[in-house]
Amino acid sequence: MTDIYTSTETPLPGTSALSETTAETTAEAPASNAASAADVRAWARSQGRTDVGDRGRLSRTVKEEFTKATGRPVA
């Protein structure tokens, strides 16, 4: 009988502590300096944009323009 805690067998893919899935998830986490939706809305309005509502999703265009202008990613 093999002790599961001392086994030298190779773990199955996706079961190790540092699996590929974990690495991908970590890479997709928002940066600590990522802008909130409120930040983006305030910036868009200061730029004269009238197509940004108080609620709901921000358009890809607005997010891209914000990131290009400020260098900050959008959360």
PDB file of N, H, CA, C and O in Angstrom:
ATOM      1  N   MET A   1       0.849  -1.176   0.000  1.00  0.00           N
ATOM      2  CA  MET A   1       0.000   0.000   0.000  1.00  0.00           C
ATOM      3  C   MET A   1       0.895   1.240   0.000  1.00  0.00           C
ATOM      4  O   MET A   1       1.845   1.316   0.780  1.00  0.00           O
ATOM      5  N   THR A   2       0.604   2.199  -0.857  1.00  0.00           N
ATOM      6  H   THR A   2      -0.167   2.137  -1.491  1.00  0.00           H
ATOM      7  CA  THR A   2       1.398   3.413  -0.988  1.00  0.00           C
ATOM      8  C   THR A   2       0.794   4.517  -0.134  1.00  0.00           C
ATOM      9  O   THR A   2      -0.415   4.749  -0.159  1.00  0.00           O
ATOM     10  N   ASP A   3       1.650   5.191   0.618  1.00  0.00           N
ATOM     11  H   ASP A   3       2.631   5.003   0.638  1.00  0.00           H
ATOM     12  CA  ASP A   3       1.202   6.321   1.427  1.00  0.00           C
ATOM     13  C   ASP A   3       1.020   7.517   0.498  1.00  0.00           C
ATOM     14  O   ASP A   3       1.963   7.903  -0.192  1.00  0.00           O
ATOM     15  N   ILE A   4      -0.166   8.109   0.465  1.00  0.00           N
ATOM     16  H   ILE A   4      -0.932   7.795   1.025  1.00  0.00           H
ATOM     17  CA  ILE A   4      -0.430   9.200  -0.472  1.00  0.00           C
ATOM     18  C   ILE A   4       0.379  10.443  -0.150  1.00  0.00           C
ATOM     19  O   ILE A   4       0.541  11.306  -1.013  1.00  0.00           O
ATOM     20  N   TYR A   5       0.892  10.560   1.072  1.00  0.00           N
ATOM     21  H   TYR A   5       0.760   9.859   1.774  1.00  0.00           H
ATOM     22  CA  TYR A   5       1.648  11.740   1.452  1.00  0.00           C
ATOM     23  C   TYR A   5       3.130  11.643   1.142  1.00  0.00           C
ATOM     24  O   TYR A   5       3.829  12.656   1.126  1.00  0.00           O
ATOM     25  N   THR A   6       3.614  10.436   0.897  1.00  0.00           N
ATOM     26  H   THR A   6       3.046   9.613   0.910  1.00  0.00           H
ATOM     27  CA  THR A   6       5.039  10.270   0.608  1.00  0.00           C
ATOM     28  C   THR A   6       5.276   9.666  -0.760  1.00  0.00           C
ATOM     29  O   THR A   6       6.391   9.241  -1.061  1.00  0.00           O
ATOM     30  N   SER A   7       4.273   9.620  -1.577  1.00  0.00           N
ATOM     31  H   SER A   7       3.367   9.965  -1.333  1.00  0.00           H
ATOM     32  CA  SER A   7       4.393   9.030  -2.905  1.00  0.00           C
ATOM     33  C   SER A   7       5.345   9.847  -3.762  1.00  0.00           C
ATOM     34  O   SER A   7       5.364  11.074  -3.672  1.00  0.00           O
ATOM     35  N   THR A   8       6.130   9.181  -4.584  1.00  0.00           N
ATOM     36  H   THR A   8       6.115   8.184  -4.657  1.00  0.00           H
ATOM     37  CA  THR A   8       7.054   9.863  -5.489  1.00  0.00           C
ATOM     38  C   THR A   8       6.515   9.905  -6.900  1.00  0.00           C
ATOM     39  O   THR A   8       7.220  10.298  -7.830  1.00  0.00           O
ATOM     40  N   GLU A   9       5.276   9.505  -7.063  1.00  0.00           N
ATOM     41  H   GLU A   9       4.703   9.186  -6.308  1.00  0.00           H
ATOM     42  CA  GLU A   9       4.680   9.525  -8.393  1.00  0.00           C
ATOM     43  C   GLU A   9       4.450  10.966  -8.840  1.00  0.00           C
ATOM     44  O   GLU A   9       4.248  11.852  -8.010  1.00  0.00           O
ATOM     45  N   THR A  10       4.481  11.196 -10.138  1.00  0.00           N
ATOM     46  H   THR A  10       4.646  10.476 -10.812  1.00  0.00           H
ATOM     47  CA  THR A  10       4.224  12.514 -10.707  1.00  0.00           C
ATOM     48  C   THR A  10       2.739  12.825 -10.579  1.00  0.00           C
ATOM     49  O   THR A  10       1.904  11.998 -10.945  1.00  0.00           O
ATOM     50  N   PRO A  11       2.400  13.997 -10.069  1.00  0.00           N
ATOM     51  CA  PRO A  11       0.981  14.338  -9.940  1.00  0.00           C
ATOM     52  C   PRO A  11       0.324  14.488 -11.307  1.00  0.00           C
ATOM     53  O   PRO A  11       0.992  14.767 -12.303  1.00  0.00           O
ATOM     54  N   LEU A  12      -0.971  14.303 -11.341  1.00  0.00           N
ATOM     55  H   LEU A  12      -1.513  14.076 -10.532  1.00  0.00           H
ATOM     56  CA  LEU A  12      -1.723  14.470 -12.578  1.00  0.00           C
ATOM     57  C   LEU A  12      -1.692  15.930 -13.001  1.00  0.00           C
ATOM     58  O   LEU A  12      -1.593  16.810 -12.146  1.00  0.00           O
ATOM     59  N   PRO A  13      -1.776  16.213 -14.302  1.00  0.00           N
ATOM     60  CA  PRO A  13      -1.788  17.605 -14.763  1.00  0.00           C
ATOM     61  C   PRO A  13      -2.935  18.371 -14.109  1.00  0.00           C
ATOM     62  O   PRO A  13      -4.055  17.870 -13.998  1.00  0.00           O
ATOM     63  N   GLY A  14      -2.632  19.588 -13.682  1.00  0.00           N
ATOM     64  H   GLY A  14      -1.723  19.994 -13.772  1.00  0.00           H
ATOM     65  CA  GLY A  14      -3.649  20.433 -13.083  1.00  0.00           C
ATOM     66  C   GLY A  14      -3.858  20.204 -11.601  1.00  0.00           C
ATOM     67  O   GLY A  14      -4.693  20.869 -10.988  1.00  0.00           O
ATOM     68  N   THR A  15      -3.100  19.253 -10.996  1.00  0.00           N
ATOM     69  H   THR A  15      -2.421  18.713 -11.494  1.00  0.00           H
ATOM     70  CA  THR A  15      -3.290  18.982  -9.573  1.00  0.00           C
ATOM     71  C   THR A  15      -2.151  19.483  -8.715  1.00  0.00           C
ATOM     72  O   THR A  15      -2.264  19.471  -7.489  1.00  0.00           O
ATOM     73  N   SER A  16      -1.067  19.919  -9.306  1.00  0.00           N
ATOM     74  H   SER A  16      -0.975  19.929 -10.302  1.00  0.00           H
ATOM     75  CA  SER A  16       0.046  20.411  -8.501  1.00  0.00           C
ATOM     76  C   SER A  16      -0.270  21.806  -7.979  1.00  0.00           C
ATOM     77  O   SER A  16      -1.158  22.483  -8.497  1.00  0.00           O
ATOM     78  N   ALA A  17       0.450  22.227  -6.962  1.00  0.00           N
ATOM     79  H   ALA A  17       1.171  21.676  -6.541  1.00  0.00           H
ATOM     80  CA  ALA A  17       0.221  23.533  -6.351  1.00  0.00           C
ATOM     81  C   ALA A  17       0.469  24.663  -7.346  1.00  0.00           C
ATOM     82  O   ALA A  17      -0.179  25.707  -7.262  1.00  0.00           O
ATOM     83  N   LEU A  18       1.381  24.477  -8.273  1.00  0.00           N
ATOM     84  H   LEU A  18       1.908  23.630  -8.341  1.00  0.00           H
ATOM     85  CA  LEU A  18       1.695  25.510  -9.265  1.00  0.00           C
ATOM     86  C   LEU A  18       1.336  25.027 -10.662  1.00  0.00           C
ATOM     87  O   LEU A  18       2.186  24.966 -11.550  1.00  0.00           O
ATOM     88  N   SER A  19       0.095  24.693 -10.840  1.00  0.00           N
ATOM     89  H   SER A  19      -0.596  24.743 -10.119  1.00  0.00           H
ATOM     90  CA  SER A  19      -0.351  24.188 -12.129  1.00  0.00           C
ATOM     91  C   SER A  19      -0.418  25.303 -13.161  1.00  0.00           C
ATOM     92  O   SER A  19      -0.338  26.481 -12.814  1.00  0.00           O
ATOM     93  N   GLU A  20      -0.561  24.942 -14.399  1.00  0.00           N
ATOM     94  H   GLU A  20      -0.625  23.985 -14.681  1.00  0.00           H
ATOM     95  CA  GLU A  20      -0.666  25.930 -15.475  1.00  0.00           C
ATOM     96  C   GLU A  20      -1.891  26.812 -15.278  1.00  0.00           C
ATOM     97  O   GLU A  20      -1.853  28.008 -15.568  1.00  0.00           O
ATOM     98  N   THR A  21      -2.972  26.225 -14.787  1.00  0.00           N
ATOM     99  H   THR A  21      -3.003  25.254 -14.552  1.00  0.00           H
ATOM    100  CA  THR A  21      -4.196  26.990 -14.576  1.00  0.00           C
ATOM    101  C   THR A  21      -3.956  28.109 -13.569  1.00  0.00           C
ATOM    102  O   THR A  21      -4.417  29.233 -13.768  1.00  0.00           O
ATOM    103  N   THR A  22      -3.244  27.810 -12.498  1.00  0.00           N
ATOM    104  H   THR A  22      -2.870  26.897 -12.336  1.00  0.00           H
ATOM    105  CA  THR A  22      -2.947  28.827 -11.494  1.00  0.00           C
ATOM    106  C   THR A  22      -2.115  29.945 -12.096  1.00  0.00           C
ATOM    107  O   THR A  22      -2.369  31.120 -11.830  1.00  0.00           O
ATOM    108  N   ALA A  23      -1.130  29.595 -12.900  1.00  0.00           N
ATOM    109  H   ALA A  23      -0.924  28.640 -13.116  1.00  0.00           H
ATOM    110  CA  ALA A  23      -0.277  30.603 -13.522  1.00  0.00           C
ATOM    111  C   ALA A  23      -1.088  31.504 -14.443  1.00  0.00           C
ATOM    112  O   ALA A  23      -0.878  32.717 -14.470  1.00  0.00           O
ATOM    113  N   GLU A  24      -2.011  30.920 -15.195  1.00  0.00           N
ATOM    114  H   GLU A  24      -2.181  29.935 -15.172  1.00  0.00           H
ATOM    115  CA  GLU A  24      -2.834  31.722 -16.098  1.00  0.00           C
ATOM    116  C   GLU A  24      -3.747  32.657 -15.313  1.00  0.00           C
ATOM    117  O   GLU A  24      -3.918  33.816 -15.691  1.00  0.00           O
ATOM    118  N   THR A  25      -4.328  32.170 -14.234  1.00  0.00           N
ATOM    119  H   THR A  25      -4.189  31.229 -13.927  1.00  0.00           H
ATOM    120  CA  THR A  25      -5.218  32.988 -13.421  1.00  0.00           C
ATOM    121  C   THR A  25      -4.461  34.151 -12.805  1.00  0.00           C
ATOM    122  O   THR A  25      -4.966  35.273 -12.772  1.00  0.00           O
ATOM    123  N   THR A  26      -3.266  33.896 -12.322  1.00  0.00           N
ATOM    124  H   THR A  26      -2.856  32.984 -12.349  1.00  0.00           H
ATOM    125  CA  THR A  26      -2.456  34.943 -11.712  1.00  0.00           C
ATOM    126  C   THR A  26      -2.118  36.015 -12.732  1.00  0.00           C
ATOM    127  O   THR A  26      -2.128  37.201 -12.403  1.00  0.00           O
ATOM    128  N   ALA A  27      -1.820  35.621 -13.966  1.00  0.00           N
ATOM    129  H   ALA A  27      -1.812  34.657 -14.233  1.00  0.00           H
ATOM    130  CA  ALA A  27      -1.462  36.584 -14.996  1.00  0.00           C
ATOM    131  C   ALA A  27      -2.644  37.483 -15.352  1.00  0.00           C
ATOM    132  O   ALA A  27      -2.448  38.618 -15.787  1.00  0.00           O
ATOM    133  N   GLU A  28      -3.869  36.987 -15.173  1.00  0.00           N
ATOM    134  H   GLU A  28      -4.028  36.065 -14.820  1.00  0.00           H
ATOM    135  CA  GLU A  28      -5.046  37.752 -15.541  1.00  0.00           C
ATOM    136  C   GLU A  28      -5.561  38.641 -14.412  1.00  0.00           C
ATOM    137  O   GLU A  28      -6.495  39.416 -14.619  1.00  0.00           O
ATOM    138  N   ALA A  29      -4.971  38.543 -13.226  1.00  0.00           N
ATOM    139  H   ALA A  29      -4.213  37.913 -13.058  1.00  0.00           H
ATOM    140  CA  ALA A  29      -5.426  39.355 -12.099  1.00  0.00           C
ATOM    141  C   ALA A  29      -5.169  40.833 -12.389  1.00  0.00           C
ATOM    142  O   ALA A  29      -4.148  41.180 -12.982  1.00  0.00           O
ATOM    143  N   PRO A  30      -6.085  41.699 -11.974  1.00  0.00           N
ATOM    144  CA  PRO A  30      -5.901  43.121 -12.240  1.00  0.00           C
ATOM    145  C   PRO A  30      -4.667  43.665 -11.522  1.00  0.00           C
ATOM    146  O   PRO A  30      -4.323  43.229 -10.424  1.00  0.00           O
ATOM    147  N   ALA A  31      -4.025  44.608 -12.156  1.00  0.00           N
ATOM    148  H   ALA A  31      -4.304  44.963 -13.048  1.00  0.00           H
ATOM    149  CA  ALA A  31      -2.848  45.238 -11.560  1.00  0.00           C
ATOM    150  C   ALA A  31      -3.278  46.072 -10.364  1.00  0.00           C
ATOM    151  O   ALA A  31      -4.424  46.516 -10.290  1.00  0.00           O
ATOM    152  N   SER A  32      -2.368  46.282  -9.436  1.00  0.00           N
ATOM    153  H   SER A  32      -1.437  45.921  -9.496  1.00  0.00           H
ATOM    154  CA  SER A  32      -2.709  47.040  -8.234  1.00  0.00           C
ATOM    155  C   SER A  32      -3.018  48.499  -8.556  1.00  0.00           C
ATOM    156  O   SER A  32      -3.718  49.164  -7.792  1.00  0.00           O
ATOM    157  N   ASN A  33      -2.507  49.003  -9.674  1.00  0.00           N
ATOM    158  H   ASN A  33      -1.938  48.463 -10.294  1.00  0.00           H
ATOM    159  CA  ASN A  33      -2.785  50.388 -10.055  1.00  0.00           C
ATOM    160  C   ASN A  33      -3.919  50.481 -11.072  1.00  0.00           C
ATOM    161  O   ASN A  33      -4.092  51.514 -11.719  1.00  0.00           O
ATOM    162  N   ALA A  34      -4.688  49.407 -11.212  1.00  0.00           N
ATOM    163  H   ALA A  34      -4.547  48.568 -10.687  1.00  0.00           H
ATOM    164  CA  ALA A  34      -5.785  49.395 -12.179  1.00  0.00           C
ATOM    165  C   ALA A  34      -6.855  50.398 -11.778  1.00  0.00           C
ATOM    166  O   ALA A  34      -7.157  50.567 -10.597  1.00  0.00           O
ATOM    167  N   ALA A  35      -7.413  51.050 -12.763  1.00  0.00           N
ATOM    168  H   ALA A  35      -7.168  50.913 -13.723  1.00  0.00           H
ATOM    169  CA  ALA A  35      -8.432  52.077 -12.532  1.00  0.00           C
ATOM    170  C   ALA A  35      -9.801  51.433 -12.352  1.00  0.00           C
ATOM    171  O   ALA A  35     -10.121  50.429 -12.988  1.00  0.00           O
ATOM    172  N   SER A  36     -10.588  52.019 -11.488  1.00  0.00           N
ATOM    173  H   SER A  36     -10.328  52.835 -10.971  1.00  0.00           H
ATOM    174  CA  SER A  36     -11.956  51.558 -11.289  1.00  0.00           C
ATOM    175  C   SER A  36     -12.851  52.147 -12.378  1.00  0.00           C
ATOM    176  O   SER A  36     -12.449  53.045 -13.117  1.00  0.00           O
ATOM    177  N   ALA A  37     -14.061  51.625 -12.457  1.00  0.00           N
ATOM    178  H   ALA A  37     -14.387  50.895 -11.856  1.00  0.00           H
ATOM    179  CA  ALA A  37     -15.023  52.156 -13.426  1.00  0.00           C
ATOM    180  C   ALA A  37     -15.330  53.617 -13.124  1.00  0.00           C
ATOM    181  O   ALA A  37     -15.525  54.415 -14.041  1.00  0.00           O
ATOM    182  N   ALA A  38     -15.373  53.969 -11.840  1.00  0.00           N
ATOM    183  H   ALA A  38     -15.214  53.321 -11.096  1.00  0.00           H
ATOM    184  CA  ALA A  38     -15.638  55.363 -11.462  1.00  0.00           C
ATOM    185  C   ALA A  38     -14.512  56.284 -11.956  1.00  0.00           C
ATOM    186  O   ALA A  38     -14.766  57.398 -12.413  1.00  0.00           O
ATOM    187  N   ASP A  39     -13.270  55.802 -11.858  1.00  0.00           N
ATOM    188  H   ASP A  39     -13.063  54.897 -11.487  1.00  0.00           H
ATOM    189  CA  ASP A  39     -12.130  56.586 -12.362  1.00  0.00           C
ATOM    190  C   ASP A  39     -12.264  56.829 -13.862  1.00  0.00           C
ATOM    191  O   ASP A  39     -12.042  57.937 -14.350  1.00  0.00           O
ATOM    192  N   VAL A  40     -12.628  55.773 -14.579  1.00  0.00           N
ATOM    193  H   VAL A  40     -12.808  54.873 -14.182  1.00  0.00           H
ATOM    194  CA  VAL A  40     -12.749  55.870 -16.038  1.00  0.00           C
ATOM    195  C   VAL A  40     -13.894  56.812 -16.407  1.00  0.00           C
ATOM    196  O   VAL A  40     -13.751  57.632 -17.315  1.00  0.00           O
ATOM    197  N   ARG A  41     -15.024  56.703 -15.716  1.00  0.00           N
ATOM    198  H   ARG A  41     -15.140  56.038 -14.979  1.00  0.00           H
ATOM    199  CA  ARG A  41     -16.164  57.585 -15.999  1.00  0.00           C
ATOM    200  C   ARG A  41     -15.801  59.054 -15.762  1.00  0.00           C
ATOM    201  O   ARG A  41     -16.127  59.923 -16.571  1.00  0.00           O
ATOM    202  N   ALA A  42     -15.126  59.314 -14.648  1.00  0.00           N
ATOM    203  H   ALA A  42     -14.861  58.608 -13.991  1.00  0.00           H
ATOM    204  CA  ALA A  42     -14.722  60.697 -14.345  1.00  0.00           C
ATOM    205  C   ALA A  42     -13.772  61.221 -15.414  1.00  0.00           C
ATOM    206  O   ALA A  42     -13.895  62.365 -15.851  1.00  0.00           O
ATOM    207  N   TRP A  43     -12.833  60.395 -15.831  1.00  0.00           N
ATOM    208  H   TRP A  43     -12.733  59.465 -15.476  1.00  0.00           H
ATOM    209  CA  TRP A  43     -11.886  60.809 -16.878  1.00  0.00           C
ATOM    210  C   TRP A  43     -12.637  61.072 -18.182  1.00  0.00           C
ATOM    211  O   TRP A  43     -12.405  62.091 -18.834  1.00  0.00           O
ATOM    212  N   ALA A  44     -13.539  60.157 -18.569  1.00  0.00           N
ATOM    213  H   ALA A  44     -13.727  59.330 -18.040  1.00  0.00           H
ATOM    214  CA  ALA A  44     -14.267  60.299 -19.832  1.00  0.00           C
ATOM    215  C   ALA A  44     -15.090  61.583 -19.850  1.00  0.00           C
ATOM    216  O   ALA A  44     -15.135  62.290 -20.857  1.00  0.00           O
ATOM    217  N   ARG A  45     -15.730  61.871 -18.746  1.00  0.00           N
ATOM    218  H   ARG A  45     -15.694  61.297 -17.928  1.00  0.00           H
ATOM    219  CA  ARG A  45     -16.525  63.107 -18.682  1.00  0.00           C
ATOM    220  C   ARG A  45     -15.641  64.345 -18.749  1.00  0.00           C
ATOM    221  O   ARG A  45     -16.022  65.350 -19.348  1.00  0.00           O
ATOM    222  N   SER A  46     -14.470  64.276 -18.140  1.00  0.00           N
ATOM    223  H   SER A  46     -14.160  63.459 -17.654  1.00  0.00           H
ATOM    224  CA  SER A  46     -13.551  65.423 -18.190  1.00  0.00           C
ATOM    225  C   SER A  46     -13.017  65.646 -19.602  1.00  0.00           C
ATOM    226  O   SER A  46     -12.531  66.730 -19.926  1.00  0.00           O
ATOM    227  N   GLN A  47     -13.111  64.610 -20.440  1.00  0.00           N
ATOM    228  H   GLN A  47     -13.506  63.730 -20.176  1.00  0.00           H
ATOM    229  CA  GLN A  47     -12.683  64.703 -21.829  1.00  0.00           C
ATOM    230  C   GLN A  47     -13.831  65.096 -22.746  1.00  0.00           C
ATOM    231  O   GLN A  47     -13.666  65.147 -23.965  1.00  0.00           O
ATOM    232  N   GLY A  48     -15.001  65.376 -22.161  1.00  0.00           N
ATOM    233  H   GLY A  48     -15.134  65.335 -21.171  1.00  0.00           H
ATOM    234  CA  GLY A  48     -16.146  65.804 -22.951  1.00  0.00           C
ATOM    235  C   GLY A  48     -16.998  64.670 -23.490  1.00  0.00           C
ATOM    236  O   GLY A  48     -17.880  64.905 -24.316  1.00  0.00           O
ATOM    237  N   ARG A  49     -16.758  63.453 -23.047  1.00  0.00           N
ATOM    238  H   ARG A  49     -16.041  63.262 -22.377  1.00  0.00           H
ATOM    239  CA  ARG A  49     -17.563  62.321 -23.518  1.00  0.00           C
ATOM    240  C   ARG A  49     -18.936  62.383 -22.867  1.00  0.00           C
ATOM    241  O   ARG A  49     -19.043  62.541 -21.651  1.00  0.00           O
ATOM    242  N   THR A  50     -19.975  62.260 -23.662  1.00  0.00           N
ATOM    243  H   THR A  50     -19.889  62.132 -24.650  1.00  0.00           H
ATOM    244  CA  THR A  50     -21.338  62.287 -23.134  1.00  0.00           C
ATOM    245  C   THR A  50     -21.999  60.917 -23.221  1.00  0.00           C
ATOM    246  O   THR A  50     -23.141  60.749 -22.795  1.00  0.00           O
ATOM    247  N   ASP A  51     -21.285  59.940 -23.771  1.00  0.00           N
ATOM    248  H   ASP A  51     -20.357  60.077 -24.117  1.00  0.00           H
ATOM    249  CA  ASP A  51     -21.854  58.604 -23.965  1.00  0.00           C
ATOM    250  C   ASP A  51     -21.524  57.654 -22.816  1.00  0.00           C
ATOM    251  O   ASP A  51     -21.645  56.439 -22.970  1.00  0.00           O
ATOM    252  N   VAL A  52     -21.111  58.189 -21.669  1.00  0.00           N
ATOM    253  H   VAL A  52     -21.013  59.176 -21.544  1.00  0.00           H
ATOM    254  CA  VAL A  52     -20.754  57.360 -20.520  1.00  0.00           C
ATOM    255  C   VAL A  52     -21.804  57.555 -19.441  1.00  0.00           C
ATOM    256  O   VAL A  52     -21.959  58.648 -18.897  1.00  0.00           O
ATOM    257  N   GLY A  53     -22.519  56.490 -19.140  1.00  0.00           N
ATOM    258  H   GLY A  53     -22.394  55.601 -19.582  1.00  0.00           H
ATOM    259  CA  GLY A  53     -23.572  56.574 -18.134  1.00  0.00           C
ATOM    260  C   GLY A  53     -23.037  56.440 -16.721  1.00  0.00           C
ATOM    261  O   GLY A  53     -21.849  56.197 -16.511  1.00  0.00           O
ATOM    262  N   ASP A  54     -23.937  56.602 -15.748  1.00  0.00           N
ATOM    263  H   ASP A  54     -24.902  56.799 -15.919  1.00  0.00           H
ATOM    264  CA  ASP A  54     -23.576  56.476 -14.346  1.00  0.00           C
ATOM    265  C   ASP A  54     -23.416  55.023 -13.920  1.00  0.00           C
ATOM    266  O   ASP A  54     -22.731  54.728 -12.942  1.00  0.00           O
ATOM    267  N   ARG A  55     -24.051  54.118 -14.659  1.00  0.00           N
ATOM    268  H   ARG A  55     -24.608  54.358 -15.454  1.00  0.00           H
ATOM    269  CA  ARG A  55     -24.022  52.696 -14.322  1.00  0.00           C
ATOM    270  C   ARG A  55     -23.857  51.873 -15.585  1.00  0.00           C
ATOM    271  O   ARG A  55     -23.987  52.377 -16.700  1.00  0.00           O
ATOM    272  N   GLY A  56     -23.568  50.596 -15.386  1.00  0.00           N
ATOM    273  H   GLY A  56     -23.463  50.186 -14.480  1.00  0.00           H
ATOM    274  CA  GLY A  56     -23.455  49.676 -16.512  1.00  0.00           C
ATOM    275  C   GLY A  56     -22.031  49.547 -17.017  1.00  0.00           C
ATOM    276  O   GLY A  56     -21.098  50.140 -16.476  1.00  0.00           O
ATOM    277  N   ARG A  57     -21.894  48.765 -18.056  1.00  0.00           N
ATOM    278  H   ARG A  57     -22.652  48.283 -18.495  1.00  0.00           H
ATOM    279  CA  ARG A  57     -20.578  48.497 -18.622  1.00  0.00           C
ATOM    280  C   ARG A  57     -20.030  49.691 -19.374  1.00  0.00           C
ATOM    281  O   ARG A  57     -20.761  50.480 -19.972  1.00  0.00           O
ATOM    282  N   LEU A  58     -18.723  49.788 -19.318  1.00  0.00           N
ATOM    283  H   LEU A  58     -18.129  49.147 -18.832  1.00  0.00           H
ATOM    284  CA  LEU A  58     -18.035  50.804 -20.114  1.00  0.00           C
ATOM    285  C   LEU A  58     -17.685  50.183 -21.461  1.00  0.00           C
ATOM    286  O   LEU A  58     -17.350  49.001 -21.529  1.00  0.00           O
ATOM    287  N   SER A  59     -17.756  50.954 -22.511  1.00  0.00           N
ATOM    288  H   SER A  59     -18.028  51.915 -22.455  1.00  0.00           H
ATOM    289  CA  SER A  59     -17.439  50.425 -23.829  1.00  0.00           C
ATOM    290  C   SER A  59     -15.937  50.143 -23.934  1.00  0.00           C
ATOM    291  O   SER A  59     -15.118  50.748 -23.242  1.00  0.00           O
ATOM    292  N   ARG A  60     -15.617  49.227 -24.801  1.00  0.00           N
ATOM    293  H   ARG A  60     -16.283  48.736 -25.363  1.00  0.00           H
ATOM    294  CA  ARG A  60     -14.211  48.893 -25.044  1.00  0.00           C
ATOM    295  C   ARG A  60     -13.446  50.128 -25.514  1.00  0.00           C
ATOM    296  O   ARG A  60     -12.296  50.339 -25.128  1.00  0.00           O
ATOM    297  N   THR A  61     -14.084  50.930 -26.337  1.00  0.00           N
ATOM    298  H   THR A  61     -15.018  50.759 -26.650  1.00  0.00           H
ATOM    299  CA  THR A  61     -13.445  52.139 -26.863  1.00  0.00           C
ATOM    300  C   THR A  61     -13.040  53.085 -25.738  1.00  0.00           C
ATOM    301  O   THR A  61     -11.921  53.599 -25.727  1.00  0.00           O
ATOM    302  N   VAL A  62     -13.955  53.314 -24.787  1.00  0.00           N
ATOM    303  H   VAL A  62     -14.863  52.896 -24.796  1.00  0.00           H
ATOM    304  CA  VAL A  62     -13.665  54.213 -23.678  1.00  0.00           C
ATOM    305  C   VAL A  62     -12.520  53.649 -22.841  1.00  0.00           C
ATOM    306  O   VAL A  62     -11.614  54.385 -22.449  1.00  0.00           O
ATOM    307  N   LYS A  63     -12.559  52.346 -22.565  1.00  0.00           N
ATOM    308  H   LYS A  63     -13.295  51.748 -22.883  1.00  0.00           H
ATOM    309  CA  LYS A  63     -11.493  51.723 -21.781  1.00  0.00           C
ATOM    310  C   LYS A  63     -10.139  51.841 -22.481  1.00  0.00           C
ATOM    311  O   LYS A  63      -9.129  52.162 -21.855  1.00  0.00           O
ATOM    312  N   GLU A  64     -10.137  51.576 -23.787  1.00  0.00           N
ATOM    313  H   GLU A  64     -10.957  51.315 -24.296  1.00  0.00           H
ATOM    314  CA  GLU A  64      -8.882  51.661 -24.540  1.00  0.00           C
ATOM    315  C   GLU A  64      -8.342  53.089 -24.566  1.00  0.00           C
ATOM    316  O   GLU A  64      -7.139  53.301 -24.412  1.00  0.00           O
ATOM    317  N   GLU A  65      -9.234  54.073 -24.762  1.00  0.00           N
ATOM    318  H   GLU A  65     -10.211  53.900 -24.887  1.00  0.00           H
ATOM    319  CA  GLU A  65      -8.806  55.473 -24.775  1.00  0.00           C
ATOM    320  C   GLU A  65      -8.247  55.880 -23.415  1.00  0.00           C
ATOM    321  O   GLU A  65      -7.246  56.593 -23.341  1.00  0.00           O
ATOM    322  N   PHE A  66      -8.891  55.430 -22.341  1.00  0.00           N
ATOM    323  H   PHE A  66      -9.704  54.851 -22.401  1.00  0.00           H
ATOM    324  CA  PHE A  66      -8.411  55.742 -20.996  1.00  0.00           C
ATOM    325  C   PHE A  66      -7.013  55.162 -20.784  1.00  0.00           C
ATOM    326  O   PHE A  66      -6.109  55.862 -20.327  1.00  0.00           O
ATOM    327  N   THR A  67      -6.838  53.890 -21.114  1.00  0.00           N
ATOM    328  H   THR A  67      -7.572  53.321 -21.486  1.00  0.00           H
ATOM    329  CA  THR A  67      -5.540  53.248 -20.926  1.00  0.00           C
ATOM    330  C   THR A  67      -4.454  53.918 -21.760  1.00  0.00           C
ATOM    331  O   THR A  67      -3.330  54.103 -21.295  1.00  0.00           O
ATOM    332  N   LYS A  68      -4.796  54.280 -22.993  1.00  0.00           N
ATOM    333  H   LYS A  68      -5.710  54.129 -23.371  1.00  0.00           H
ATOM    334  CA  LYS A  68      -3.812  54.947 -23.859  1.00  0.00           C
ATOM    335  C   LYS A  68      -3.430  56.312 -23.299  1.00  0.00           C
ATOM    336  O   LYS A  68      -2.261  56.695 -23.344  1.00  0.00           O
ATOM    337  N   ALA A  69      -4.406  57.047 -22.771  1.00  0.00           N
ATOM    338  H   ALA A  69      -5.356  56.736 -22.734  1.00  0.00           H
ATOM    339  CA  ALA A  69      -4.144  58.396 -22.280  1.00  0.00           C
ATOM    340  C   ALA A  69      -3.427  58.410 -20.921  1.00  0.00           C
ATOM    341  O   ALA A  69      -2.612  59.294 -20.655  1.00  0.00           O
ATOM    342  N   THR A  70      -3.740  57.414 -20.053  1.00  0.00           N
ATOM    343  H   THR A  70      -4.402  56.696 -20.269  1.00  0.00           H
ATOM    344  CA  THR A  70      -3.225  57.452 -18.687  1.00  0.00           C
ATOM    345  C   THR A  70      -2.148  56.411 -18.415  1.00  0.00           C
ATOM    346  O   THR A  70      -1.375  56.541 -17.466  1.00  0.00           O
ATOM    347  N   GLY A  71      -2.099  55.382 -19.248  1.00  0.00           N
ATOM    348  H   GLY A  71      -2.726  55.276 -20.019  1.00  0.00           H
ATOM    349  CA  GLY A  71      -1.141  54.307 -19.005  1.00  0.00           C
ATOM    350  C   GLY A  71      -1.604  53.330 -17.926  1.00  0.00           C
ATOM    351  O   GLY A  71      -0.869  52.412 -17.565  1.00  0.00           O
ATOM    352  N   ARG A  72      -2.798  53.520 -17.419  1.00  0.00           N
ATOM    353  H   ARG A  72      -3.396  54.266 -17.713  1.00  0.00           H
ATOM    354  CA  ARG A  72      -3.337  52.640 -16.377  1.00  0.00           C
ATOM    355  C   ARG A  72      -4.327  51.653 -16.976  1.00  0.00           C
ATOM    356  O   ARG A  72      -5.180  52.045 -17.772  1.00  0.00           O
ATOM    357  N   PRO A  73      -4.231  50.378 -16.609  1.00  0.00           N
ATOM    358  CA  PRO A  73      -5.224  49.407 -17.073  1.00  0.00           C
ATOM    359  C   PRO A  73      -6.546  49.625 -16.345  1.00  0.00           C
ATOM    360  O   PRO A  73      -6.580  50.253 -15.287  1.00  0.00           O
ATOM    361  N   VAL A  74      -7.619  49.111 -16.904  1.00  0.00           N
ATOM    362  H   VAL A  74      -7.591  48.601 -17.763  1.00  0.00           H
ATOM    363  CA  VAL A  74      -8.943  49.220 -16.296  1.00  0.00           C
ATOM    364  C   VAL A  74      -9.267  47.896 -15.644  1.00  0.00           C
ATOM    365  O   VAL A  74      -9.133  46.842 -16.267  1.00  0.00           O
ATOM    366  N   ALA A  75      -9.695  47.941 -14.383  1.00  0.00           N
ATOM    367  H   ALA A  75      -9.804  48.797 -13.877  1.00  0.00           H
ATOM    368  CA  ALA A  75     -10.026  46.721 -13.628  1.00  0.00           C
ATOM    369  C   ALA A  75     -11.280  46.084 -14.164  1.00  0.00           C
ATOM    370  O   ALA A  75     -11.713  45.050 -13.656  1.00  0.00           O
TER     371      ALA A  75
END
